[in-house]
């Protein structure tokens, strides 16, 4: 199989599209949890809501530039660790 540019398609199973959708679902989940936490605690809720667009953008970056996936993975792990620490401090 080839892409429209004539190069071989290295991703015939649409794995990149599924990965991008997974990042979008993760961002939506963070926003939903942030909204719930916001009702109880202001600062942690705002932090979670603020992280949601960053997660979404990281997912878009991973889709457009799969070579930089390690940087994206490290960033999401760092964000998750911060969220975990914040959840245990309150």
Beta strands, then each sheet from edge to edge (+ up, - down):
end
